[in-house]
Amino acid sequence: IGNATTLSEDVLCNCDVDSRPLITLRLQTTLDMNGHTVKCTDSSTTNAEVCISLDFQSSTVKDGTVANCDVGIEMKGVGGGHMVDNVAVTDSTVGIHVLSRDNVVLDSTIDAKEVGIKIENSGALIEGNDVTSQEGHGMEFVEHLTEEKGGAAVITSV
């Protein structure tokens, strides 16, 4: 996907083990989901590993629904600085996986099977979200984010 893309219809994948990720956003890319859904179909033999991957630096996904993948949205890349804004993530094992630094998750609804938002790096801002987990944790922090090791995350209005 290039610098800015707006979905005009749902993106449905009859997924298999080679269907990962369904969409990858590269450097400084915005995906406006425009109220549409990205998901593995219910008839898929397996879920895709990742529905949407925000890679490299400063990409944004907004205004839609992500469903039925192992990881709904993955935020990674050396530069980080990604944003998820007003996105519903449902029926995924992990709703949002924050792997890179300085990412923002705003005004989103995450209902995951095991972990709503998993944070594995510093500088995360998680604000105004509704986060639930059916079997595990709404939020999960990986050990290296402890104060003694210099990590920091700001979480408000969850």
LUMKOL-413458 format. One record per atom (N, C-alpha, C, O): residue in one letter; atom name; x, y, z. Coordinates in pm, 1 decimal, padded with zeros to 6 digits. Atoms other than C-alpha are relative to their C-alpha. Layout:
REM residues N
  r   a        xx        yy        zz
  a  CA         X         Y         Z
...
END
This chain:
REM residues 158
  r   a        xx        yy        zz
  i   N   00086.2  -00118.1   00000.0
  i  CA   00000.0   00000.0   00000.0
  i   C   00089.9   00123.2   00000.0
  i   O   00192.1   00125.4   00068.6
  g   N  -00078.6  -00122.9   00012.4
  g  CA   00131.5   00347.5  -00088.2
  g   C  -00016.7   00092.5   00118.6
  g   O  -00038.7   00045.3   00230.2
  n   N   00001.0  -00097.3  -00109.4
  n  CA   00123.7   00669.5   00118.8
  n   C  -00135.1   00017.7   00067.6
  n   O  -00140.5   00036.4   00189.2
  a   N   00133.5  -00012.8  -00059.5
  a  CA  -00253.5   00694.7   00170.9
  a   C  -00098.8  -00080.8  -00082.9
  a   O  -00102.2  -00071.0  -00205.6
  t   N   00098.5   00083.9   00066.9
  t  CA  -00531.0   00450.0   00090.5
  t   C  -00128.7   00003.5   00079.9
  t   O  -00126.3   00000.9   00203.0
  t   N   00131.3   00007.6  -00062.8
  t  CA  -00903.2   00451.8   00163.4
  t   C  -00071.4  -00122.6  -00054.3
  t   O  -00084.5  -00138.3  -00175.7
  l   N   00073.9   00118.4   00044.6
  l  CA  -01094.8   00123.6   00153.6
  l   C  -00136.5   00039.8  -00052.9
  l   O  -00202.4   00128.0   00002.3
  s   N   00132.8  -00023.5   00055.5
  s  CA  -01405.9   00121.6  -00061.8
  s   C  -00090.7  -00120.6   00019.8
  s   O  -00209.1  -00116.5  -00013.6
  e   N   00078.4   00119.7  -00029.0
  e  CA  -01517.9  -00227.7   00042.3
  e   C   00074.6  -00082.6   00104.2
  e   O   00191.3  -00056.7   00133.7
  d   N  -00062.2   00089.2  -00096.1
  d  CA  -01450.0  -00499.6   00298.2
  d   C   00110.1  -00081.5  -00067.9
  d   O   00103.3  -00109.2  -00187.6
  v   N  -00107.3   00087.3   00047.6
  v  CA  -01130.8  -00706.5   00260.9
  v   C  -00015.7  -00131.9   00075.1
  v   O   00010.1  -00139.6   00195.2
  l   N   00023.9   00130.4  -00059.6
  l  CA  -01213.1  -01072.5   00323.5
  l   C   00097.0  -00099.2  -00060.6
  l   O   00116.7  -00101.3  -00182.1
  c   N  -00100.0   00095.8   00046.2
  c  CA  -00955.0  -01350.1   00301.4
  c   C  -00039.7  -00139.8   00043.9
  c   O  -00069.7  -00162.6   00161.1
  n   N   00013.8   00140.5  -00035.7
  n  CA  -01008.8  -01723.9   00286.7
  n   C   00140.4  -00046.4   00034.6
  n   O   00211.5  -00100.1  -00050.3
  c   N  -00138.8   00006.2  -00043.1
  c  CA  -00690.3  -01755.8   00488.4
  c   C   00053.2  -00141.7   00012.1
  c   O  -00021.1  -00236.8   00036.2
  d   N  -00073.8   00120.9  -00032.1
  d  CA  -00430.5  -02029.5   00515.0
  d   C   00131.7   00043.6   00063.8
  d   O   00150.3   00162.2   00091.1
  v   N  -00122.9  -00034.4  -00071.8
  v  CA  -00086.5  -02043.2   00674.3
  v   C   00087.8   00098.6  -00076.4
  v   O   00174.2   00161.9  -00015.7
  d   N  -00079.7  -00093.7   00079.3
  d  CA   00062.2  -01835.7   00388.7
  d   C  -00063.3   00138.3  -00009.6
  d   O  -00009.3   00224.8  -00078.4
  s   N   00073.2  -00126.6   00008.7
  s  CA  -00185.6  -01547.6   00436.4
  s   C   00037.9   00094.2   00113.4
  s   O  -00046.6   00127.9   00196.4
  r   N  -00039.1  -00089.0  -00107.8
  r  CA   00016.5  -01321.6   00662.2
  r   C   00099.6   00101.9  -00047.4
  r   O   00186.4   00066.3  -00127.0
  p   N   00126.6  -00062.9  -00044.2
  p  CA  -00016.0  -01036.0   00700.5
  p   C  -00090.8   00028.9  -00119.5
  p   O  -00045.7   00027.4  -00234.0
  l   N   00093.3  -00030.2   00109.1
  l  CA  -00327.2  -00950.9   00498.9
  l   C   00032.1   00134.7  -00062.8
  l   O   00026.5   00149.1  -00184.9
  i   N  -00036.7  -00134.2   00047.7
  i  CA  -00224.4  -00582.0   00471.6
  i   C   00123.6   00045.1   00077.3
  i   O   00128.4   00032.8   00199.7
  t   N  -00118.6  -00057.3  -00063.6
  t  CA   00117.4  -00427.5   00541.6
  t   C   00010.3   00146.8  -00037.6
  t   O   00010.5   00181.0  -00155.8
  l   N  -00019.9  -00142.8   00022.3
  l  CA   00156.4  -00050.3   00582.5
  l   C   00146.4   00030.5   00021.6
  l   O   00202.5  -00004.6   00125.4
  r   N  -00142.9  -00031.5  -00007.0
  r  CA   00508.0   00076.1   00515.4
  r   C   00020.3   00139.1   00058.0
  r   O  -00068.2   00190.9   00126.1
  l   N  -00040.8  -00129.3  -00053.3
  l  CA   00681.0   00404.3   00601.8
  l   C  -00102.5   00109.8  -00026.7
  l   O  -00137.5   00136.0  -00141.8
  q   N   00089.3  -00116.2   00005.6
  q  CA   00441.3   00694.3   00675.9
  q   C  -00120.7  -00021.4  -00091.3
  q   O  -00149.9   00060.2  -00178.7
  t   N   00117.2   00036.2   00078.3
  t  CA   00134.7   00525.6   00528.5
  t   C  -00124.5   00009.8   00086.4
  t   O  -00121.3  -00024.9   00204.5
  t   N   00128.3  -00005.7  -00070.1
  t  CA  -00227.8   00588.1   00627.1
  t   C  -00100.6  -00088.6  -00071.8
  t   O  -00118.0  -00079.1  -00193.3
  l   N   00110.8   00079.8   00051.1
  l  CA  -00505.3   00333.1   00581.2
  l   C  -00126.2   00048.4   00068.5
  l   O  -00144.9   00025.6   00188.0
  d   N   00131.8  -00039.0  -00047.9
  d  CA  -00851.1   00488.1   00621.9
  d   C  -00093.8  -00113.3  -00038.3
  d   O  -00125.5  -00131.9  -00155.8
  m   N   00085.2   00115.3   00027.1
  m  CA  -01073.9   00184.3   00655.7
  m   C  -00141.6   00042.0  -00040.3
  m   O  -00218.8  -00039.6  -00090.7
  n   N   00125.7  -00054.6   00050.3
  n  CA  -01374.7   00408.1   00587.4
  n   C  -00121.2  -00082.9   00044.1
  n   O  -00217.8  -00098.6  -00030.6
  g   N   00111.0   00078.0  -00054.2
  g  CA  -01599.5   00193.9   00810.0
  g   C  -00003.6  -00145.1  -00046.1
  g   O  -00096.3  -00218.0  -00010.9
  h   N  -00002.0   00136.8   00052.7
  h  CA  -01503.6  -00131.1   00634.4
  h   C   00075.6  -00095.2   00092.1
  h   O   00135.2  -00053.4   00191.4
  t   N  -00058.2   00106.6  -00080.9
  t  CA  -01373.1  -00462.5   00772.6
  t   C   00110.4  -00071.2  -00076.4
  t   O   00099.0  -00094.4  -00196.7
  v   N  -00105.3   00087.9   00051.8
  v  CA  -01050.0  -00656.3   00715.6
  v   C  -00003.6  -00123.9   00087.9
  v   O   00011.9  -00114.0   00209.6
  k   N   00011.3   00120.4  -00082.3
  k  CA  -01085.8  -01020.5   00823.7
  k   C   00024.4  -00126.0  -00079.3
  k   O   00012.4  -00128.3  -00201.8
  c   N   00002.0   00134.9   00054.4
  c  CA  -01028.3  -01387.9   00763.4
  c   C  -00144.9  -00047.1   00005.5
  c   O  -00213.5  -00025.3   00105.4
  t   N   00138.4   00047.0   00001.3
  t  CA  -01358.2  -01546.0   00661.9
  t   C  -00017.5  -00110.8   00102.9
  t   O   00078.5  -00177.6   00141.2
  d   N   00029.3   00103.2  -00098.9
  d  CA  -01528.1  -01778.4   00907.4
  d   C   00028.1  -00139.8  -00053.4
  d   O   00048.9  -00232.8   00024.5
  s   N  -00023.3   00131.2   00059.9
  s  CA  -01475.9  -02065.5   00659.6
  s   C   00148.4  -00027.7  -00024.3
  s   O   00182.6  -00133.0  -00078.2
  s   N  -00143.7   00019.2   00018.5
  s  CA  -01095.1  -02020.4   00655.4
  s   C   00048.0  -00123.6   00075.3
  s   O  -00001.9  -00154.8   00183.4
  t   N  -00053.5   00117.4  -00066.8
  t  CA  -00895.9  -02331.6   00739.3
  t   C   00084.1   00038.1   00120.9
  t   O   00099.1  -00041.5   00213.6
  t   N  -00076.7  -00052.3  -00113.0
  t  CA  -00680.0  -02120.0   00973.0
  t   C  -00007.5   00152.4  -00005.2
  t   O  -00041.6   00209.4  -00108.8
  n   N  -00004.3  -00146.1   00000.0
  n  CA  -00651.9  -01756.6   01077.4
  n   C   00135.3   00047.4  -00050.4
  n   O   00236.6  -00019.2  -00028.4
  a   N  -00127.4  -00059.8   00038.4
  a  CA  -00386.6  -01535.2   00921.5
  a   C   00076.3   00036.0   00126.7
  a   O   00015.4   00065.0   00229.7
  e   N  -00080.0  -00035.9  -00115.6
  e  CA  -00098.6  -01465.0   01157.3
  e   C  -00027.6   00143.8   00042.4
  e   O  -00039.5   00171.9   00161.6
  v   N   00025.0  -00141.5  -00026.6
  v  CA  -00161.8  -01087.2   01128.5
  v   C  -00097.0   00053.6  -00104.6
  v   O  -00080.0   00028.3  -00223.9
  c   N   00089.0  -00064.7   00096.4
  c  CA  -00450.0  -00894.3   00971.8
  c   C   00068.0   00123.1  -00060.4
  c   O   00083.1   00132.1  -00182.2
  i   N  -00063.6  -00122.6   00048.0
  i  CA  -00277.4  -00553.5   00948.3
  i   C   00131.2   00019.9   00075.0
  i   O   00134.4   00019.3   00198.1
  s   N  -00130.7  -00024.7  -00058.4
  s  CA   00093.0  -00491.1   01005.7
  s   C   00042.1   00143.1  -00031.6
  s   O   00047.4   00183.2  -00147.9
  l   N  -00055.3  -00134.7   00015.6
  l  CA   00220.5  -00136.3   01064.1
  l   C   00150.1  -00015.1   00013.9
  l   O   00200.1  -00042.3   00123.0
  d   N  -00142.0   00029.9   00004.4
  d  CA   00584.9  -00163.8   00963.9
  d   C   00080.5   00127.7  -00019.8
  d   O   00025.0   00230.5  -00058.9
  f   N  -00094.5  -00110.2   00010.6
  f  CA   00886.9   00068.7   00959.4
  f   C  -00036.6   00112.9   00096.2
  f   O  -00011.0   00099.6   00215.8
  q   N   00019.6  -00115.3  -00087.6
  q  CA   00771.0   00409.1   01095.9
  q   C  -00119.6   00083.6  -00041.6
  q   O  -00146.4   00102.4  -00160.2
  s   N   00102.2  -00104.9   00015.4
  s  CA   00477.3   00648.0   01140.2
  s   C  -00113.6  -00034.9  -00094.6
  s   O  -00151.6   00047.1  -00178.1
  s   N   00118.0   00037.1   00077.9
  s  CA   00191.0   00456.0   00979.4
  s   C  -00124.0   00007.0   00087.9
  s   O  -00115.2  -00002.9   00210.3
  t   N   00127.0  -00016.1  -00071.4
  t  CA  -00176.0   00496.2   01074.9
  t   C  -00106.7  -00088.7  -00063.0
  t   O  -00117.2  -00097.7  -00185.3
  v   N   00121.2   00068.4   00044.8
  v  CA  -00482.5   00274.0   01051.5
  v   C  -00114.7   00056.9   00081.5
  v   O  -00103.2   00073.4   00203.0
  k   N   00110.2  -00065.3  -00070.6
  k  CA  -00820.3   00426.9   01135.6
  k   C  -00136.1  -00037.9  -00058.2
  k   O  -00148.9  -00077.9  -00173.9
  d   N   00140.7   00001.9   00038.8
  d  CA  -01197.6   00401.8   01124.6
  d   C  -00049.0  -00127.2  -00069.0
  d   O  -00100.9  -00121.7  -00180.4
  g   N   00052.0   00123.7   00056.8
  g  CA  -01281.9   00035.6   01065.8
  g   C   00003.9  -00113.6   00100.3
  g   O   00019.5  -00091.9   00220.5
  t   N   00001.7   00119.9  -00082.2
  t  CA  -01294.2  -00320.9   01196.6
  t   C   00099.9  -00101.2  -00054.0
  t   O   00113.3  -00119.8  -00175.0
  v   N  -00094.9   00106.1   00032.8
  v  CA  -01029.1  -00593.8   01203.3
  v   C  -00046.0  -00122.6   00077.1
  v   O  -00072.5  -00113.8   00197.0
  a   N   00057.4   00116.0  -00068.2
  a  CA  -01142.3  -00947.6   01280.7
  a   C   00060.0  -00132.0  -00045.9
  a   O   00106.6  -00147.2  -00158.8
  n   N  -00020.5   00141.0   00028.4
  n  CA  -01065.5  -01316.1   01300.4
  n   C   00141.1  -00034.8  -00047.4
  n   O   00157.3  -00118.7  -00136.0
  c   N  -00140.5   00034.8   00027.3
  c  CA  -00680.7  -01321.7   01284.0
  c   C   00067.2  -00035.5   00131.9
  c   O   00014.7  -00004.9   00239.0
  d   N  -00072.5   00027.5  -00124.4
  d  CA  -00425.4  -01448.8   01532.7
  d   C   00035.3   00130.9   00070.0
  d   O   00013.2   00144.5   00190.4
  v   N  -00026.2  -00134.4  -00050.5
  v  CA  -00308.5  -01085.7   01577.9
  v   C  -00077.3   00096.6  -00089.1
  v   O  -00060.1   00096.7  -00211.0
  g   N   00079.1  -00094.4   00078.9
  g  CA  -00549.5  -00812.9   01470.8
  g   C   00087.4   00105.0  -00066.0
  g   O   00087.5   00117.9  -00188.4
  i   N  -00089.3  -00104.6   00051.3
  i  CA  -00297.5  -00527.5   01434.4
  i   C   00134.0  -00014.8   00069.6
  i   O   00141.5  -00027.1   00191.8
  e   N  -00136.3   00010.0  -00051.0
  e  CA   00078.5  -00550.7   01474.8
  e   C   00071.9   00131.9  -00028.7
  e   O   00075.8   00178.0  -00142.8
  m   N  -00074.1  -00126.3   00013.4
  m  CA   00281.4  -00232.1   01538.1
  m   C   00147.0  -00030.3   00020.3
  m   O   00189.7  -00060.3   00131.8
  k   N  -00140.8   00037.9  -00010.7
  k  CA   00648.7  -00292.5   01460.0
  k   C   00085.8   00093.3  -00084.8
  k   O   00035.7   00189.8  -00142.5
  g   N  -00092.3  -00079.2   00079.7
  g  CA   00954.3  -00149.0   01288.6
  g   C   00094.5   00079.9   00088.0
  g   O   00061.0   00114.5   00201.4
  v   N  -00103.9  -00068.6  -00076.6
  v  CA   01269.9   00028.4   01400.9
  v   C  -00045.0   00136.0   00050.6
  v   O  -00016.6   00171.1   00165.1
  g   N   00038.0  -00136.0  -00038.5
  g  CA   01117.6   00377.4   01407.8
  g   C  -00124.5   00010.1   00084.6
  g   O  -00139.1   00106.5   00159.7
  g   N   00125.0  -00007.6  -00075.4
  g  CA   00777.6   00299.3   01558.8
  g   C  -00080.9   00122.7  -00037.6
  g   O  -00085.9   00161.4  -00154.3
  g   N   00077.6  -00120.7   00024.0
  g  CA   00555.2   00604.1   01597.2
  g   C  -00128.6  -00023.3  -00077.2
  g   O  -00176.8   00067.5  -00144.9
  h   N   00123.8   00032.9   00071.5
  h  CA   00245.8   00427.5   01457.3
  h   C  -00122.4   00042.7   00081.1
  h   O  -00113.0   00069.0   00201.0
  m   N   00124.0  -00034.3  -00068.5
  m  CA  -00116.7   00511.1   01538.4
  m   C  -00114.5  -00090.0  -00047.5
  m   O  -00129.4  -00117.0  -00166.6
  v   N   00127.0   00067.3   00026.1
  v  CA  -00438.2   00308.6   01561.3
  v   C  -00106.3   00089.3   00061.1
  v   O  -00101.1   00119.8   00180.2
  d   N   00099.5  -00096.7  -00045.2
  d  CA  -00740.8   00537.0   01586.4
  d   C  -00139.3  -00044.0  -00043.1
  d   O  -00166.6  -00059.5  -00162.2
  n   N   00140.0   00032.6   00025.6
  n  CA  -01108.3   00440.3   01616.1
  n   C  -00015.4  -00128.5  -00081.6
  n   O  -00083.9  -00131.2  -00183.8
  v   N   00007.5   00129.8   00067.0
  v  CA  -01065.7   00075.8   01515.3
  v   C  -00057.1  -00101.7   00098.1
  v   O  -00020.2  -00102.2   00215.6
  a   N   00051.0   00112.0  -00079.0
  a  CA  -01263.0  -00223.4   01645.0
  a   C   00077.1  -00124.4  -00040.7
  a   O   00086.2  -00156.6  -00159.2
  v   N  -00070.7   00124.7   00025.8
  v  CA  -01059.1  -00543.1   01677.9
  v   C  -00073.7  -00109.5   00074.8
  v   O  -00086.5  -00103.8   00197.1
  t   N   00079.1   00106.7  -00061.4
  t  CA  -01261.2  -00860.4   01740.3
  t   C   00047.8  -00136.8  -00047.6
  t   O   00110.9  -00149.9  -00152.5
  d   N  -00024.4   00139.7   00035.8
  d  CA  -01220.6  -01237.5   01736.6
  d   C   00143.5  -00029.4  -00040.0
  d   O   00167.2  -00113.8  -00126.5
  s   N  -00141.2   00028.0   00021.2
  s  CA  -00839.6  -01226.8   01736.8
  s   C   00058.9  -00052.5   00130.4
  s   O   00008.7  -00020.5   00238.1
  t   N  -00064.0   00050.3  -00120.8
  t  CA  -00611.4  -01409.5   01979.7
  t   C   00060.4   00116.2   00078.6
  t   O   00038.4   00128.6   00199.1
  v   N  -00053.3  -00124.6  -00055.7
  v  CA  -00420.9  -01083.3   02044.6
  v   C  -00057.2   00112.9  -00083.9
  v   O  -00043.0   00112.7  -00206.2
  g   N   00062.2  -00109.8   00074.4
  g  CA  -00604.6  -00764.7   01950.4
  g   C   00101.8   00088.9  -00067.7
  g   O   00104.0   00099.3  -00190.3
  i   N  -00105.4  -00088.0   00051.5
  i  CA  -00311.4  -00522.4   01911.5
  i   C   00130.6  -00037.8   00067.9
  i   O   00137.9  -00045.3   00190.5
  h   N  -00131.6   00037.0  -00052.3
  h  CA   00053.9  -00621.1   01951.4
  h   C   00095.8   00115.5  -00028.2
  h   O   00128.5   00143.3  -00143.6
  v   N  -00088.4  -00116.3   00009.9
  v  CA   00282.6  -00322.4   02019.7
  v   C   00143.6  -00048.0   00018.7
  v   O   00187.5  -00074.0   00130.8
  l   N  -00137.0   00050.0  -00003.4
  l  CA   00636.0  -00432.0   01929.9
  l   C   00103.9   00111.1  -00009.1
  l   O   00214.7   00096.0   00042.3
  s   N  -00095.1  -00110.5   00015.0
  s  CA   00801.0  -00099.1   01841.4
  s   C  -00031.8   00110.0   00100.9
  s   O  -00130.3   00101.1   00174.2
  r   N   00012.8  -00105.7  -00101.3
  r  CA   00839.4   00219.1   02047.2
  r   C  -00088.9   00114.6  -00048.8
  r   O  -00112.6   00132.6  -00168.2
  d   N   00071.3  -00126.4   00024.6
  d  CA   00630.9   00537.0   02072.6
  d   C  -00123.5  -00014.0  -00088.3
  d   O  -00145.6   00066.4  -00178.8
  n   N   00124.0   00020.7   00074.2
  n  CA   00303.5   00400.0   01937.1
  n   C  -00120.0   00051.7   00078.4
  n   O  -00114.6   00065.3   00200.6
  v   N   00120.0  -00056.7  -00059.6
  v  CA  -00045.7   00537.1   02002.4
  v   C  -00120.9  -00084.1  -00041.2
  v   O  -00137.4  -00117.4  -00158.5
  v   N   00127.3   00067.0   00026.7
  v  CA  -00378.9   00351.8   02033.4
  v   C  -00108.3   00086.1   00063.9
  v   O  -00112.2   00101.3   00186.0
  l   N   00102.4  -00094.1  -00045.8
  l  CA  -00678.0   00588.7   02059.9
  l   C  -00140.9  -00047.1  -00034.2
  l   O  -00165.2  -00101.4  -00142.0
  d   N   00143.8   00011.4   00024.3
  d  CA  -01054.0   00551.6   02093.9
  d   C  -00040.1  -00125.4  -00076.6
  d   O  -00125.1  -00119.9  -00165.4
  s   N   00027.3   00126.0   00068.7
  s  CA  -01060.9   00188.7   01982.7
  s   C  -00066.1  -00098.9   00094.6
  s   O  -00060.1  -00083.4   00216.6
  t   N   00064.8   00106.1  -00075.7
  t  CA  -01255.0  -00118.3   02095.7
  t   C   00069.0  -00130.4  -00034.2
  t   O   00071.7  -00171.2  -00150.3
  i   N  -00071.8   00124.1   00021.6
  i  CA  -01058.8  -00437.9   02139.9
  i   C  -00065.2  -00107.9   00085.4
  i   O  -00071.4  -00095.4   00207.7
  d   N   00057.7   00114.8  -00068.4
  d  CA  -01230.4  -00766.4   02229.5
  d   C   00073.2  -00123.3  -00052.7
  d   O   00036.7  -00178.3  -00156.6
  a   N  -00087.0   00108.3   00045.6
  a  CA  -00966.6  -01041.0   02203.6
  a   C  -00027.1  -00128.5   00076.6
  a   O  -00090.7  -00128.1   00182.0
  k   N   00015.7   00128.9  -00065.9
  k  CA  -00960.1  -01407.7   02290.8
  k   C   00093.5  -00012.9   00119.2
  k   O   00051.9  -00060.7   00224.7
  e   N  -00096.9   00018.0  -00108.6
  e  CA  -00640.1  -01395.9   02503.8
  e   C   00055.3   00130.7   00056.2
  e   O   00056.7   00148.2   00178.0
  v   N  -00057.7  -00126.8  -00046.5
  v  CA  -00481.2  -01045.3   02520.8
  v   C  -00054.6   00113.2  -00086.5
  v   O  -00043.7   00109.5  -00209.1
  g   N   00052.8  -00114.2   00074.4
  g  CA  -00647.3  -00717.6   02424.5
  g   C   00111.0   00080.8  -00065.2
  g   O   00115.0   00093.6  -00187.6
  i   N  -00115.7  -00073.9   00050.9
  i  CA  -00329.4  -00507.6   02390.4
  i   C   00123.6  -00054.0   00070.4
  i   O   00132.0  -00052.3   00193.2
  k   N  -00126.0   00052.2  -00053.3
  k  CA   00016.4  -00661.7   02435.2
  k   C   00109.4   00100.6  -00033.4
  k   O   00134.0   00129.3  -00150.6
  i   N  -00100.7  -00105.1   00017.5
  i  CA   00292.6  -00402.2   02487.6
  i   C   00137.9  -00056.8   00029.3
  i   O   00163.4  -00107.5   00138.5
  e   N  -00135.4   00053.2  -00014.6
  e  CA   00655.9  -00503.2   02431.6
  e   C   00107.4   00104.6  -00025.9
  e   O   00221.6   00068.6  -00054.7
  n   N  -00101.1  -00103.2   00017.9
  n  CA   00831.2  -00167.1   02397.1
  n   C  -00043.6   00125.9   00073.5
  n   O  -00155.4   00131.8   00124.5
  s   N   00026.2  -00118.5  -00081.2
  s  CA   00846.8   00176.8   02558.0
  s   C  -00071.8   00109.5  -00078.2
  s   O  -00077.2   00107.2  -00201.1
  g   N   00058.8  -00118.9   00058.4
  g  CA   00661.9   00500.4   02495.0
  g   C  -00140.1  -00016.3  -00053.1
  g   O  -00186.2   00070.7  -00127.0
  a   N   00135.6   00020.8   00050.9
  a  CA   00316.2   00357.4   02424.1
  a   C  -00098.8   00094.0   00069.1
  a   O  -00093.2   00112.0   00190.7
  l   N   00110.3  -00079.6  -00052.9
  l  CA   00017.5   00590.4   02468.9
  l   C  -00128.4  -00072.4  -00038.0
  l   O  -00161.1  -00084.5  -00156.0
  i   N   00123.4   00075.7   00018.2
  i  CA  -00306.7   00394.6   02512.9
  i   C  -00109.3   00081.6   00066.9
  i   O  -00112.2   00091.0   00189.6
  e   N   00094.2  -00095.3  -00058.0
  e  CA  -00601.1   00631.2   02559.4
  e   C  -00139.2  -00011.1  -00061.4
  e   O  -00154.5  -00018.0  -00183.4
  g   N   00139.5  -00004.3   00043.4
  g  CA  -00981.0   00622.7   02541.3
  g   C  -00050.6  -00127.3  -00063.9
  g   O  -00141.0  -00123.4  -00147.3
  n   N   00034.8   00128.0   00060.9
  n  CA  -01008.6   00253.7   02454.9
  n   C  -00088.2  -00083.8   00091.2
  n   O  -00088.1  -00066.2   00213.0
  d   N   00076.8   00100.6  -00071.9
  d  CA  -01248.3  -00021.8   02557.9
  d   C   00067.9  -00133.3  -00030.8
  d   O   00057.3  -00183.9  -00142.5
  v   N  -00083.2   00117.7   00023.0
  v  CA  -01026.8  -00330.4   02603.6
  v   C  -00050.5  -00115.3   00086.8
  v   O  -00060.3  -00102.3   00208.8
  t   N   00042.7   00119.1  -00073.3
  t  CA  -01151.9  -00677.9   02699.7
  t   C   00069.2  -00122.8  -00057.5
  t   O   00117.2  -00123.3  -00170.8
  s   N  -00055.8   00128.1   00040.5
  s  CA  -01023.8  -01032.8   02684.6
  s   C  -00093.0  -00109.2   00049.1
  s   O  -00139.3  -00105.3   00163.1
  q   N   00091.8   00107.2  -00036.8
  q  CA  -01235.9  -01345.9   02685.6
  q   C   00063.5  -00099.9   00096.5
  q   O  -00005.0  -00153.8   00183.4
  e   N  -00064.0   00102.9  -00081.8
  e  CA  -00976.1  -01574.4   02849.4
  e   C   00127.0   00045.0   00071.2
  e   O   00181.4  -00031.2   00151.1
  g   N  -00129.4  -00038.3  -00056.0
  g  CA  -00670.5  -01370.3   02950.7
  g   C  -00001.3   00139.7   00058.1
  g   O  -00076.9   00167.9   00151.0
  h   N  -00019.2  -00134.3  -00052.1
  h  CA  -00568.7  -01007.9   03006.5
  h   C  -00046.6   00104.4  -00100.9
  h   O  -00027.4   00088.8  -00221.5
  g   N   00032.4  -00113.3   00085.9
  g  CA  -00709.0  -00684.1   02870.4
  g   C   00127.5   00066.6  -00048.9
  g   O   00139.5   00100.3  -00166.7
  m   N  -00130.7  -00059.1   00032.6
  m  CA  -00353.8  -00539.4   02881.1
  m   C   00107.7  -00092.5   00053.5
  m   O   00095.5  -00147.0   00163.2
  e   N  -00112.3   00081.0  -00046.1
  e  CA  -00028.3  -00730.2   02902.3
  e   C   00129.8   00073.7  -00030.5
  e   O   00154.0   00115.5  -00143.7
  f   N  -00130.4  -00064.5   00015.2
  f  CA   00314.9  -00576.9   02959.6
  f   C   00108.2  -00106.4   00008.0
  f   O   00108.3  -00189.0   00099.2
  v   N  -00110.4   00094.5  -00001.4
  v  CA   00624.2  -00775.7   02874.6
  v   C   00103.4   00048.9   00100.5
  v   O   00118.5   00169.7   00118.7
  e   N  -00088.6  -00028.9  -00112.8
  e  CA   00886.0  -00786.6   03151.9
  e   C   00097.5   00115.1  -00022.6
  e   O   00122.1   00191.3   00070.9
  h   N  -00101.9  -00103.0   00017.4
  h  CA   01141.5  -00552.3   02993.7
  h   C  -00053.6   00142.0   00008.4
  h   O   00022.7   00237.1  -00008.6
  l   N   00056.3  -00133.9  -00017.2
  l  CA   00901.9  -00259.4   03045.1
  l   C  -00003.3   00044.5   00146.1
  l   O  -00065.3   00146.1   00177.4
  t   N   00001.0  -00038.7  -00140.5
  t  CA   00960.9  -00247.8   03419.1
  t   C   00080.0   00128.0   00021.3
  t   O   00169.7   00159.4  -00056.9
  e   N  -00065.5  -00127.9  -00029.8
  e  CA   01074.2   00080.9   03574.8
  e   C   00151.2  -00015.6   00015.5
  e   O   00227.6   00071.5  -00026.2
  e   N  -00143.0   00021.6  -00020.7
  e  CA   01410.7  -00066.4   03670.6
  e   C   00075.8  -00010.3  -00132.3
  e   O   00195.3   00018.9  -00137.8
  k   N  -00065.9   00017.4   00129.1
  k  CA   01483.9  -00135.2   03303.7
  k   C  -00022.8   00119.0  -00092.7
  k   O   00017.4   00114.5  -00208.9
  g   N   00010.8  -00123.4   00075.9
  g  CA   01387.6   00212.1   03183.4
  g   C  -00116.7   00011.2  -00095.3
  g   O  -00124.7   00109.7  -00168.7
  g   N   00114.2  -00007.3   00090.2
  g  CA   01066.1   00135.4   02994.9
  g   C  -00110.0   00086.5   00058.5
  g   O  -00119.7   00102.8   00180.2
  a   N   00111.7  -00081.4  -00045.6
  a  CA   00761.7   00358.7   03011.3
  a   C  -00116.1  -00011.1  -00096.7
  a   O  -00096.3  -00012.7  -00218.2
  a   N   00121.0  -00003.5   00080.7
  a  CA   00405.6   00343.6   02886.3
  a   C  -00101.5   00084.3   00076.0
  a   O  -00105.3   00080.7   00199.0
  v   N   00103.3  -00082.8  -00061.2
  v  CA   00120.2   00584.9   02952.9
  v   C  -00134.6  -00058.1  -00041.6
  v   O  -00162.5  -00072.6  -00160.6
  i   N   00131.1   00056.1   00029.0
  i  CA  -00228.5   00437.6   02980.7
  i   C  -00103.6   00081.2   00073.7
  i   O  -00098.7   00094.7   00195.9
  t   N   00107.9  -00076.8  -00061.5
  t  CA  -00534.0   00649.5   03040.4
  t   C  -00133.3  -00042.4  -00060.9
  t   O  -00136.9  -00088.1  -00175.1
  s   N   00137.1   00022.7   00048.1
  s  CA  -00910.1   00598.5   03003.4
  s   C  -00020.5  -00134.0  -00066.5
  s   O  -00078.0  -00140.6  -00175.1
  v   N   00024.4   00133.1   00055.9
  v  CA  -00909.4   00224.3   02943.6
  v   C  -00126.0  -00055.2   00061.7
  v   O  -00166.8  -00166.8   00029.7
END
